[in-house]
């Protein structure tokens, strides 16, 4: 049987504040220096609009991950 590591999770409430900024600030406060933003177009747009992305590594796998009807990488 595969044992999964115990995950340390917590809920962060952002209210009216920019959710990308709240997530970023929480990660910095927790001591993270590098994270992977793995989301859809809406999540990516939030972080790009808040100028919180400093590196982009794009992997294109349309047959495995998506198809012709897949959402945009960054929503407009």
HELIX and SHEET records of a PDB file:
HELIX    1   1 UNK A   19  UNK A   29  1                                  11    
HELIX    2   2 UNK A   41  UNK A   49  1                                   9    
END                                                                             
